[in-house]
Amino acid sequence: MTSNVADISAMEWRPVRPEVTEGVFGKTLLDEKVKAVLTRVGPGGKFRVHADKYAHLFYFISGEGTVQVGGKSYAAKPGVTVQVAAGEMHSYENTGMTDMLLLSMNLPAE
């Protein structure tokens, strides 16, 4: 990994996996062994239920919604972190009236 400083406000929001999302956009901050994406989910936006071959760590920064992991539903709000194991079914949805922001990290499977 090399050192880097970036102004993410100048980066474009790009659609995130449109085959399984609605209204989800991201700015990739790191794309190496660990991938880190600042993710914006518009009101009513969602990442539909799916499973990935890698693990996740979600950190919710602003907004409100729900997150599902392993068939259980939890409140997604500022300060909440969610760990998702590789291969585990998961999803999230913005249920609020403003954008929901989260840091999404894709972690290599152990």
MOPAC internal coordinates of N, CA, C and O (Angstrom, degrees):
PM7 1SCF
backbone

  N    0.0000 0     0.00 0     0.00 0    0    0    0
  C    1.4472 1     0.00 0     0.00 0    1    0    0
  C    1.5267 1   108.53 1     0.00 0    2    1    0
  O    1.2310 1   121.15 1   -43.15 1    3    2    1
  N    1.3236 1   115.41 1   136.85 1    3    2    1
  C    1.4572 1   120.07 1   177.62 1    5    3    2
  C    1.5193 1   109.44 1  -103.73 1    6    5    3
  O    1.2310 1   121.00 1   -24.35 1    7    6    5
  N    1.3213 1   115.69 1   155.65 1    7    6    5
  C    1.4609 1   120.37 1   177.51 1    9    7    6
  C    1.5122 1   109.77 1   -69.82 1   10    9    7
  O    1.2310 1   120.64 1   -32.28 1   11   10    9
  N    1.3341 1   116.39 1   147.72 1   11   10    9
  C    1.4571 1   120.06 1  -178.06 1   13   11   10
  C    1.5235 1   109.24 1  -159.53 1   14   13   11
  O    1.2310 1   120.90 1   -35.35 1   15   14   13
  N    1.3066 1   115.88 1   144.65 1   15   14   13
  C    1.4606 1   122.72 1   172.14 1   17   15   14
  C    1.5173 1   106.13 1  -126.78 1   18   17   15
  O    1.2310 1   120.13 1   -49.96 1   19   18   17
  N    1.3310 1   117.35 1   130.04 1   19   18   17
  C    1.4666 1   120.56 1  -177.37 1   21   19   18
  C    1.5208 1   110.00 1  -136.45 1   22   21   19
  O    1.2310 1   121.02 1   -33.90 1   23   22   21
  N    1.3217 1   115.66 1   146.10 1   23   22   21
  C    1.4627 1   122.40 1   173.39 1   25   23   22
  C    1.5259 1   106.63 1   -95.98 1   26   25   23
  O    1.2310 1   120.15 1   -82.12 1   27   26   25
  N    1.3349 1   117.32 1    97.88 1   27   26   25
  C    1.4600 1   119.12 1  -174.48 1   29   27   26
  C    1.5218 1   112.58 1   -70.47 1   30   29   27
  O    1.2310 1   120.07 1   164.38 1   31   30   29
  N    1.3303 1   117.48 1   -15.62 1   31   30   29
  C    1.4689 1   118.52 1   177.31 1   33   31   30
  C    1.5246 1   110.65 1   -66.06 1   34   33   31
  O    1.2310 1   120.37 1   157.79 1   35   34   33
  N    1.3396 1   116.89 1   -22.21 1   35   34   33
  C    1.4662 1   120.71 1   179.51 1   37   35   34
  C    1.5357 1   112.28 1   -86.99 1   38   37   35
  O    1.2310 1   120.17 1   170.61 1   39   38   37
  N    1.3391 1   117.28 1    -9.39 1   39   38   37
  C    1.4639 1   120.67 1  -179.37 1   41   39   38
  C    1.5251 1   110.47 1   -80.57 1   42   41   39
  O    1.2310 1   120.64 1   -31.40 1   43   42   41
  N    1.3295 1   116.38 1   148.60 1   43   42   41
  C    1.4674 1   121.45 1   177.10 1   45   43   42
  C    1.5262 1   110.46 1   -80.46 1   46   45   43
  O    1.2310 1   121.12 1   -35.15 1   47   46   45
  N    1.3389 1   115.46 1   144.85 1   47   46   45
  C    1.4590 1   120.58 1   169.82 1   49   47   46
  C    1.5241 1   106.96 1   -77.86 1   50   49   47
  O    1.2310 1   120.40 1   -52.20 1   51   50   49
  N    1.3155 1   116.84 1   127.80 1   51   50   49
  C    1.4680 1   121.87 1  -179.73 1   53   51   50
  C    1.5270 1   109.87 1  -117.72 1   54   53   51
  O    1.2310 1   120.30 1   -36.07 1   55   54   53
  N    1.3376 1   117.03 1   143.93 1   55   54   53
  C    1.4701 1   119.34 1   178.00 1   57   55   54
  C    1.5394 1   110.63 1   -56.79 1   58   57   55
  O    1.2310 1   121.17 1   -40.12 1   59   58   57
  N    1.3176 1   115.38 1   139.88 1   59   58   57
  C    1.4680 1   121.72 1   178.44 1   61   59   58
  C    1.5168 1   108.71 1  -105.55 1   62   61   59
  O    1.2310 1   120.11 1   -60.46 1   63   62   61
  N    1.3089 1   117.40 1   119.54 1   63   62   61
  C    1.4679 1   125.57 1   175.19 1   65   63   62
  C    1.5356 1   112.95 1    37.09 1   66   65   63
  O    1.2310 1   120.00 1  -114.23 1   67   66   65
  N    1.3239 1   117.61 1    65.77 1   67   66   65
  C    1.4656 1   121.15 1  -175.79 1   69   67   66
  C    1.5226 1   114.75 1   -58.81 1   70   69   67
  O    1.2310 1   119.68 1   163.95 1   71   70   69
  N    1.3261 1   118.21 1   -16.05 1   71   70   69
  C    1.4643 1   119.74 1   178.16 1   73   71   70
  C    1.5399 1   111.69 1   -71.40 1   74   73   71
  O    1.2310 1   119.57 1   161.94 1   75   74   73
  N    1.3331 1   118.43 1   -18.06 1   75   74   73
  C    1.4686 1   120.92 1   179.47 1   77   75   74
  C    1.5326 1   113.09 1  -131.59 1   78   77   75
  O    1.2310 1   120.42 1  -168.29 1   79   78   77
  N    1.3428 1   116.79 1    11.71 1   79   78   77
  C    1.4636 1   119.16 1  -178.96 1   81   79   78
  C    1.5254 1   111.77 1  -129.97 1   82   81   79
  O    1.2310 1   121.86 1   -17.24 1   83   82   81
  N    1.3204 1   114.04 1   162.76 1   83   82   81
  C    1.4704 1   123.17 1   169.58 1   85   83   82
  C    1.5124 1   106.69 1  -137.81 1   86   85   83
  O    1.2310 1   119.99 1   -57.87 1   87   86   85
  N    1.3281 1   117.63 1   122.13 1   87   86   85
  C    1.4652 1   121.37 1   175.67 1   89   87   86
  C    1.5135 1   114.82 1    70.18 1   90   89   87
  O    1.2310 1   119.93 1  -151.22 1   91   90   89
  N    1.3403 1   117.74 1    28.78 1   91   90   89
  C    1.4645 1   122.04 1  -179.17 1   93   91   90
  C    1.5341 1   108.43 1  -114.63 1   94   93   91
  O    1.2310 1   120.98 1   -54.08 1   95   94   93
  N    1.3396 1   115.73 1   125.92 1   95   94   93
  C    1.4609 1   122.23 1  -177.25 1   97   95   94
  C    1.5215 1   109.32 1  -131.79 1   98   97   95
  O    1.2310 1   120.38 1   -29.04 1   99   98   97
  N    1.3267 1   116.88 1   150.96 1   99   98   97
  C    1.4543 1   119.21 1  -177.53 1  101   99   98
  C    1.5005 1   114.31 1  -141.53 1  102  101   99
  O    1.2310 1   121.92 1   -18.56 1  103  102  101
  N    1.3282 1   113.92 1   161.44 1  103  102  101
  C    1.4610 1   124.03 1   171.38 1  105  103  102
  C    1.5240 1   105.50 1  -124.96 1  106  105  103
  O    1.2310 1   120.49 1   -66.03 1  107  106  105
  N    1.3272 1   116.66 1   113.97 1  107  106  105
  C    1.4582 1   120.89 1  -178.00 1  109  107  106
  C    1.5263 1   109.63 1   -75.54 1  110  109  107
  O    1.2310 1   121.17 1   -59.08 1  111  110  109
  N    1.3371 1   115.36 1   120.92 1  111  110  109
  C    1.4607 1   121.86 1  -178.63 1  113  111  110
  C    1.5274 1   111.52 1   -96.09 1  114  113  111
  O    1.2310 1   120.47 1   150.62 1  115  114  113
  N    1.3215 1   116.71 1   -29.38 1  115  114  113
  C    1.4596 1   122.84 1  -178.48 1  117  115  114
  C    1.5160 1   107.51 1  -152.01 1  118  117  115
  O    1.2310 1   120.37 1   -44.77 1  119  118  117
  N    1.3166 1   116.90 1   135.23 1  119  118  117
  C    1.4677 1   119.99 1   179.33 1  121  119  118
  C    1.5199 1   108.99 1  -141.22 1  122  121  119
  O    1.2310 1   121.58 1  -112.64 1  123  122  121
  N    1.3180 1   114.58 1    67.36 1  123  122  121
  C    1.4547 1   120.74 1   178.56 1  125  123  122
  C    1.5245 1   107.39 1  -123.99 1  126  125  123
  O    1.2310 1   119.69 1    46.56 1  127  126  125
  N    1.3317 1   118.19 1  -133.44 1  127  126  125
  C    1.4659 1   119.85 1   178.18 1  129  127  126
  C    1.5323 1   109.56 1   -59.82 1  130  129  127
  O    1.2310 1   120.64 1   138.82 1  131  130  129
  N    1.3162 1   116.39 1   -41.18 1  131  130  129
  C    1.4665 1   123.63 1   172.65 1  133  131  130
  C    1.5211 1   107.26 1  -105.60 1  134  133  131
  O    1.2310 1   120.32 1   -44.48 1  135  134  133
  N    1.3195 1   116.99 1   135.52 1  135  134  133
  C    1.4594 1   121.31 1   175.93 1  137  135  134
  C    1.5172 1   108.11 1  -107.24 1  138  137  135
  O    1.2310 1   120.10 1   -49.76 1  139  138  137
  N    1.3255 1   117.41 1   130.24 1  139  138  137
  C    1.4561 1   123.12 1   178.93 1  141  139  138
  C    1.5205 1   108.86 1  -122.30 1  142  141  139
  O    1.2310 1   120.88 1   -52.81 1  143  142  141
  N    1.3291 1   115.92 1   127.19 1  143  142  141
  C    1.4575 1   121.53 1  -177.67 1  145  143  142
  C    1.5277 1   109.42 1  -130.44 1  146  145  143
  O    1.2310 1   120.37 1   -54.72 1  147  146  145
  N    1.3370 1   116.90 1   125.28 1  147  146  145
  C    1.4572 1   120.52 1   168.54 1  149  147  146
  C    1.5182 1   105.34 1   -76.66 1  150  149  147
  O    1.2310 1   120.76 1   -59.51 1  151  150  149
  N    1.3217 1   116.15 1   120.49 1  151  150  149
  C    1.4679 1   121.21 1  -171.48 1  153  151  150
  C    1.5194 1   110.71 1  -116.22 1  154  153  151
  O    1.2310 1   121.27 1   -47.03 1  155  154  153
  N    1.3336 1   115.17 1   132.97 1  155  154  153
  C    1.4746 1   122.24 1   177.23 1  157  155  154
  C    1.5214 1   107.99 1  -115.52 1  158  157  155
  O    1.2310 1   121.06 1   -53.76 1  159  158  157
  N    1.3292 1   115.58 1   126.24 1  159  158  157
  C    1.4584 1   121.52 1   178.77 1  161  159  158
  C    1.5209 1   107.28 1  -117.12 1  162  161  159
  O    1.2310 1   120.41 1   -63.93 1  163  162  161
  N    1.3337 1   116.82 1   116.07 1  163  162  161
  C    1.4622 1   121.11 1  -179.66 1  165  163  162
  C    1.5192 1   111.28 1   -69.32 1  166  165  163
  O    1.2310 1   120.13 1   -17.31 1  167  166  165
  N    1.3427 1   117.36 1   162.69 1  167  166  165
  C    1.4574 1   120.74 1   177.29 1  169  167  166
  C    1.5364 1   110.78 1   -51.51 1  170  169  167
  O    1.2310 1   120.53 1   -51.87 1  171  170  169
  N    1.3178 1   116.59 1   128.13 1  171  170  169
  C    1.4597 1   121.58 1  -177.97 1  173  171  170
  C    1.5185 1   113.72 1    81.84 1  174  173  171
  O    1.2310 1   120.17 1   173.91 1  175  174  173
  N    1.3326 1   117.28 1    -6.09 1  175  174  173
  C    1.4649 1   120.96 1  -179.89 1  177  175  174
  C    1.5143 1   111.53 1   -72.83 1  178  177  175
  O    1.2310 1   121.05 1   -23.52 1  179  178  177
  N    1.3359 1   115.59 1   156.48 1  179  178  177
  C    1.4605 1   119.10 1  -177.44 1  181  179  178
  C    1.5152 1   112.39 1  -157.47 1  182  181  179
  O    1.2310 1   121.92 1   -24.10 1  183  182  181
  N    1.3173 1   113.94 1   155.90 1  183  182  181
  C    1.4555 1   124.34 1   168.57 1  185  183  182
  C    1.5146 1   104.02 1  -109.95 1  186  185  183
  O    1.2310 1   120.05 1   -71.63 1  187  186  185
  N    1.3390 1   117.51 1   108.37 1  187  186  185
  C    1.4600 1   121.61 1  -174.37 1  189  187  186
  C    1.5331 1   112.15 1   -64.62 1  190  189  187
  O    1.2310 1   120.67 1   -19.23 1  191  190  189
  N    1.3175 1   116.32 1   160.77 1  191  190  189
  C    1.4590 1   122.62 1  -179.20 1  193  191  190
  C    1.5321 1   110.50 1   -56.83 1  194  193  191
  O    1.2310 1   121.10 1   -51.62 1  195  194  193
  N    1.3153 1   115.51 1   128.38 1  195  194  193
  C    1.4610 1   122.16 1  -179.58 1  197  195  194
  C    1.5243 1   108.67 1  -162.07 1  198  197  195
  O    1.2310 1   120.51 1    -6.42 1  199  198  197
  N    1.3067 1   116.64 1   173.58 1  199  198  197
  C    1.4644 1   122.80 1   174.36 1  201  199  198
  C    1.5253 1   107.83 1  -131.30 1  202  201  199
  O    1.2310 1   120.57 1   -30.91 1  203  202  201
  N    1.3246 1   116.51 1   149.09 1  203  202  201
  C    1.4614 1   122.36 1   179.46 1  205  203  202
  C    1.5204 1   109.63 1  -124.16 1  206  205  203
  O    1.2310 1   120.46 1   -20.38 1  207  206  205
  N    1.3265 1   116.72 1   159.62 1  207  206  205
  C    1.4633 1   120.95 1   179.85 1  209  207  206
  C    1.5291 1   111.87 1   -79.55 1  210  209  207
  O    1.2310 1   120.08 1   174.80 1  211  210  209
  N    1.3262 1   117.46 1    -5.20 1  211  210  209
  C    1.4578 1   122.81 1   178.92 1  213  211  210
  C    1.5297 1   108.92 1  -118.33 1  214  213  211
  O    1.2310 1   120.66 1   -18.10 1  215  214  213
  N    1.3209 1   116.35 1   161.90 1  215  214  213
  C    1.4617 1   122.09 1   177.84 1  217  215  214
  C    1.5368 1   109.73 1   -85.31 1  218  217  215
  O    1.2310 1   120.75 1   -14.08 1  219  218  217
  N    1.3325 1   116.17 1   165.92 1  219  218  217
  C    1.4654 1   122.12 1   177.46 1  221  219  218
  C    1.5140 1   110.57 1  -130.88 1  222  221  219
  O    1.2310 1   121.81 1   -24.09 1  223  222  221
  N    1.3203 1   114.13 1   155.91 1  223  222  221
  C    1.4537 1   122.70 1   163.20 1  225  223  222
  C    1.5177 1   105.26 1  -131.65 1  226  225  223
  O    1.2310 1   120.26 1   -58.09 1  227  226  225
  N    1.3305 1   117.12 1   121.91 1  227  226  225
  C    1.4572 1   122.59 1   176.08 1  229  227  226
  C    1.5255 1   107.86 1  -108.69 1  230  229  227
  O    1.2310 1   120.57 1   -44.12 1  231  230  229
  N    1.3282 1   116.51 1   135.88 1  231  230  229
  C    1.4669 1   122.10 1   172.70 1  233  231  230
  C    1.5219 1   106.74 1  -125.49 1  234  233  231
  O    1.2310 1   120.65 1   -65.66 1  235  234  233
  N    1.3235 1   116.36 1   114.34 1  235  234  233
  C    1.4604 1   121.54 1  -176.83 1  237  235  234
  C    1.5312 1   109.43 1   -84.35 1  238  237  235
  O    1.2310 1   121.04 1   -53.80 1  239  238  237
  N    1.3288 1   115.63 1   126.20 1  239  238  237
  C    1.4600 1   123.31 1  -173.46 1  241  239  238
  C    1.5266 1   112.06 1   -99.75 1  242  241  239
  O    1.2310 1   120.35 1   135.70 1  243  242  241
  N    1.3317 1   116.93 1   -44.30 1  243  242  241
  C    1.4663 1   120.39 1  -178.66 1  245  243  242
  C    1.5215 1   109.61 1  -154.00 1  246  245  243
  O    1.2310 1   121.37 1   -15.22 1  247  246  245
  N    1.3283 1   114.98 1   164.78 1  247  246  245
  C    1.4537 1   120.99 1   179.95 1  249  247  246
  C    1.5155 1   111.16 1    87.87 1  250  249  247
  O    1.2310 1   121.61 1     9.42 1  251  250  249
  N    1.3440 1   114.52 1  -170.58 1  251  250  249
  C    1.4602 1   119.37 1  -179.17 1  253  251  250
  C    1.5160 1   109.70 1  -147.52 1  254  253  251
  O    1.2310 1   121.46 1   -30.65 1  255  254  253
  N    1.2968 1   114.81 1   149.35 1  255  254  253
  C    1.4525 1   119.59 1  -179.99 1  257  255  254
  C    1.5082 1   111.02 1  -176.69 1  258  257  255
  O    1.2310 1   121.71 1    21.94 1  259  258  257
  N    1.3176 1   114.32 1  -158.06 1  259  258  257
  C    1.4580 1   121.24 1   176.49 1  261  259  258
  C    1.5180 1   108.31 1  -130.16 1  262  261  259
  O    1.2310 1   121.37 1   -27.49 1  263  262  261
  N    1.3097 1   114.99 1   152.51 1  263  262  261
  C    1.4527 1   121.94 1   174.61 1  265  263  262
  C    1.5223 1   106.80 1  -132.59 1  266  265  263
  O    1.2310 1   120.74 1   -43.15 1  267  266  265
  N    1.3231 1   116.20 1   136.85 1  267  266  265
  C    1.4615 1   120.90 1   178.75 1  269  267  266
  C    1.5218 1   108.84 1  -116.03 1  270  269  267
  O    1.2310 1   121.70 1   -45.43 1  271  270  269
  N    1.3263 1   114.35 1   134.57 1  271  270  269
  C    1.4653 1   121.30 1   177.77 1  273  271  270
  C    1.5180 1   107.16 1  -139.65 1  274  273  271
  O    1.2310 1   120.94 1   -55.93 1  275  274  273
  N    1.3205 1   115.82 1   124.07 1  275  274  273
  C    1.4545 1   119.92 1   177.04 1  277  275  274
  C    1.5153 1   114.17 1    57.78 1  278  277  275
  O    1.2310 1   120.11 1  -146.33 1  279  278  277
  N    1.3320 1   117.39 1    33.67 1  279  278  277
  C    1.4573 1   121.58 1   177.47 1  281  279  278
  C    1.5165 1   115.13 1    84.95 1  282  281  279
  O    1.2310 1   119.35 1   179.18 1  283  282  281
  N    1.3355 1   118.85 1    -0.82 1  283  282  281
  C    1.4631 1   122.27 1   177.42 1  285  283  282
  C    1.5204 1   109.56 1  -109.03 1  286  285  283
  O    1.2310 1   120.66 1   -34.39 1  287  286  285
  N    1.3313 1   116.33 1   145.61 1  287  286  285
  C    1.4591 1   122.43 1  -177.54 1  289  287  286
  C    1.5326 1   109.92 1  -108.77 1  290  289  287
  O    1.2310 1   121.11 1   -39.90 1  291  290  289
  N    1.3433 1   115.47 1   140.10 1  291  290  289
  C    1.4569 1   121.88 1  -179.14 1  293  291  290
  C    1.5242 1   109.06 1  -135.81 1  294  293  291
  O    1.2310 1   120.63 1   -22.92 1  295  294  293
  N    1.3423 1   116.40 1   157.08 1  295  294  293
  C    1.4615 1   121.27 1   175.03 1  297  295  294
  C    1.5209 1   109.13 1   -71.97 1  298  297  295
  O    1.2310 1   120.60 1   -46.81 1  299  298  297
  N    1.3187 1   116.46 1   133.19 1  299  298  297
  C    1.4668 1   122.86 1   174.19 1  301  299  298
  C    1.5152 1   106.45 1  -105.34 1  302  301  299
  O    1.2310 1   120.69 1   -68.70 1  303  302  301
  N    1.3339 1   116.28 1   111.30 1  303  302  301
  C    1.4610 1   121.29 1  -177.47 1  305  303  302
  C    1.5206 1   108.03 1  -149.16 1  306  305  303
  O    1.2310 1   119.79 1   -12.96 1  307  306  305
  N    1.3288 1   118.00 1   167.04 1  307  306  305
  C    1.4600 1   120.53 1  -176.87 1  309  307  306
  C    1.5334 1   111.96 1   -52.64 1  310  309  307
  O    1.2310 1   121.36 1   -47.10 1  311  310  309
  N    1.3327 1   114.99 1   132.90 1  311  310  309
  C    1.4523 1   121.90 1   177.76 1  313  311  310
  C    1.5158 1   114.85 1    94.24 1  314  313  311
  O    1.2310 1   119.62 1   169.56 1  315  314  313
  N    1.3266 1   118.32 1   -10.44 1  315  314  313
  C    1.4625 1   121.74 1  -179.84 1  317  315  314
  C    1.5226 1   109.74 1   -83.24 1  318  317  315
  O    1.2310 1   120.72 1   -45.99 1  319  318  317
  N    1.3282 1   116.23 1   134.01 1  319  318  317
  C    1.4583 1   121.63 1   172.02 1  321  319  318
  C    1.5167 1   108.70 1  -115.15 1  322  321  319
  O    1.2310 1   120.91 1   -33.20 1  323  322  321
  N    1.3156 1   115.86 1   146.80 1  323  322  321
  C    1.4583 1   122.23 1  -179.10 1  325  323  322
  C    1.5295 1   107.97 1  -133.61 1  326  325  323
  O    1.2310 1   120.64 1   -52.34 1  327  326  325
  N    1.3174 1   116.39 1   127.66 1  327  326  325
  C    1.4495 1   121.60 1   174.35 1  329  327  326
  C    1.5221 1   108.03 1  -104.34 1  330  329  327
  O    1.2310 1   120.69 1   -47.84 1  331  330  329
  N    1.3186 1   116.28 1   132.16 1  331  330  329
  C    1.4649 1   122.51 1  -179.92 1  333  331  330
  C    1.5256 1   107.35 1  -122.81 1  334  333  331
  O    1.2310 1   120.59 1   -55.63 1  335  334  333
  N    1.3197 1   116.47 1   124.37 1  335  334  333
  C    1.4629 1   120.96 1   178.83 1  337  335  334
  C    1.5236 1   110.53 1   -73.95 1  338  337  335
  O    1.2310 1   120.32 1   -27.78 1  339  338  337
  N    1.3028 1   116.99 1   152.22 1  339  338  337
  C    1.4680 1   121.35 1   175.07 1  341  339  338
  C    1.5209 1   108.89 1   -56.78 1  342  341  339
  O    1.2310 1   120.49 1   -46.65 1  343  342  341
  N    1.3269 1   116.67 1   133.35 1  343  342  341
  C    1.4605 1   122.35 1   179.05 1  345  343  342
  C    1.5130 1   115.08 1    84.11 1  346  345  343
  O    1.2310 1   119.40 1   176.49 1  347  346  345
  N    1.3335 1   118.75 1    -3.51 1  347  346  345
  C    1.4634 1   122.03 1  -178.88 1  349  347  346
  C    1.5358 1   110.79 1   -85.73 1  350  349  347
  O    1.2310 1   120.61 1   -43.52 1  351  350  349
  N    1.3279 1   116.43 1   136.48 1  351  350  349
  C    1.4615 1   121.04 1   177.54 1  353  351  350
  C    1.5340 1   109.18 1   -67.33 1  354  353  351
  O    1.2310 1   120.66 1   -42.36 1  355  354  353
  N    1.3505 1   116.35 1   137.64 1  355  354  353
  C    1.4627 1   120.39 1  -179.18 1  357  355  354
  C    1.5262 1   109.95 1  -159.09 1  358  357  355
  O    1.2310 1   121.30 1   -17.43 1  359  358  357
  N    1.3300 1   115.13 1   162.57 1  359  358  357
  C    1.4660 1   122.05 1   176.94 1  361  359  358
  C    1.5254 1   108.14 1  -164.97 1  362  361  359
  O    1.2310 1   120.76 1   -12.01 1  363  362  361
  N    1.3336 1   116.15 1   167.99 1  363  362  361
  C    1.4688 1   120.50 1   168.75 1  365  363  362
  C    1.5102 1   109.20 1  -150.16 1  366  365  363
  O    1.2310 1   121.72 1   -21.49 1  367  366  365
  N    1.3471 1   114.31 1   158.51 1  367  366  365
  C    1.4639 1   120.62 1  -177.03 1  369  367  366
  C    1.5200 1   109.69 1  -148.16 1  370  369  367
  O    1.2310 1   120.80 1   -39.03 1  371  370  369
  N    1.3324 1   116.07 1   140.97 1  371  370  369
  C    1.4544 1   122.16 1   174.47 1  373  371  370
  C    1.5267 1   107.87 1   -86.80 1  374  373  371
  O    1.2310 1   120.41 1   -65.03 1  375  374  373
  N    1.3297 1   116.83 1   114.97 1  375  374  373
  C    1.4652 1   121.55 1   179.21 1  377  375  374
  C    1.5253 1   111.88 1  -102.70 1  378  377  375
  O    1.2310 1   120.32 1  -177.25 1  379  378  377
  N    1.3337 1   116.99 1     2.75 1  379  378  377
  C    1.4571 1   121.50 1  -177.00 1  381  379  378
  C    1.5192 1   113.03 1   -94.33 1  382  381  379
  O    1.2310 1   121.52 1     5.19 1  383  382  381
  N    1.3208 1   114.69 1  -174.81 1  383  382  381
  C    1.4644 1   122.49 1  -178.08 1  385  383  382
  C    1.5306 1   112.61 1   -98.48 1  386  385  383
  O    1.2310 1   120.20 1   175.44 1  387  386  385
  N    1.3310 1   117.22 1    -4.56 1  387  386  385
  C    1.4662 1   121.82 1   179.35 1  389  387  386
  C    1.5317 1   108.64 1  -125.91 1  390  389  387
  O    1.2310 1   120.83 1    -9.37 1  391  390  389
  N    1.3238 1   116.02 1   170.63 1  391  390  389
  C    1.4614 1   119.94 1   177.84 1  393  391  390
  C    1.5231 1   111.13 1   -60.09 1  394  393  391
  O    1.2310 1   120.97 1   -33.53 1  395  394  393
  N    1.3266 1   115.75 1   146.47 1  395  394  393
  C    1.4517 1   122.66 1   171.82 1  397  395  394
  C    1.5283 1   106.55 1  -106.69 1  398  397  395
  O    1.2310 1   120.26 1   -50.83 1  399  398  397
  N    1.3331 1   117.11 1   129.17 1  399  398  397
  C    1.4649 1   121.74 1   178.65 1  401  399  398
  C    1.5202 1   109.72 1  -112.85 1  402  401  399
  O    1.2310 1   121.09 1   -41.87 1  403  402  401
  N    1.3272 1   115.51 1   138.13 1  403  402  401
  C    1.4521 1   120.40 1   174.81 1  405  403  402
  C    1.5116 1   110.02 1  -146.94 1  406  405  403
  O    1.2310 1   121.28 1   -24.92 1  407  406  405
  N    1.3112 1   115.16 1   155.08 1  407  406  405
  C    1.4512 1   121.28 1   170.44 1  409  407  406
  C    1.5163 1   105.89 1   -96.96 1  410  409  407
  O    1.2310 1   120.55 1   -57.99 1  411  410  409
  N    1.3214 1   116.55 1   122.01 1  411  410  409
  C    1.4637 1   122.55 1  -178.89 1  413  411  410
  C    1.5211 1   107.71 1  -111.66 1  414  413  411
  O    1.2310 1   121.09 1   -55.32 1  415  414  413
  N    1.3223 1   115.52 1   124.68 1  415  414  413
  C    1.4610 1   120.08 1   178.80 1  417  415  414
  C    1.5250 1   109.34 1  -118.07 1  418  417  415
  O    1.2310 1   120.80 1   -50.91 1  419  418  417
  N    1.3286 1   116.08 1   129.09 1  419  418  417
  C    1.4607 1   122.18 1   174.22 1  421  419  418
  C    1.5211 1   105.80 1   -96.73 1  422  421  419
  O    1.2310 1   120.89 1   -55.02 1  423  422  421
  N    1.3359 1   115.90 1   124.98 1  423  422  421
  C    1.4492 1   122.27 1  -174.94 1  425  423  422
  C    1.5128 1   110.34 1  -115.98 1  426  425  423
  O    1.2310 1   120.07 1   -41.36 1  427  426  425
  N    1.3199 1   117.48 1   138.64 1  427  426  425
  C    1.4666 1   118.77 1  -179.32 1  429  427  426
  C    1.5268 1   110.76 1   -60.38 1  430  429  427
  O    1.2310 1   120.81 1   -37.25 1  431  430  429
  N    1.3188 1   116.05 1   142.75 1  431  430  429
  C    1.4611 1   121.00 1   176.15 1  433  431  430
  C    1.5216 1   108.30 1   -66.95 1  434  433  431
  O    1.2310 1   121.00 1   -34.47 1  435  434  433
  N    1.3132 1   115.70 1   145.53 1  435  434  433
  C    1.4771 1   119.78 1  -178.38 1  437  435  434
  C    1.5013 1   110.87 1   -77.89 1  438  437  435
  O    1.2310 1   120.10 1   180.00 1  439  438  437

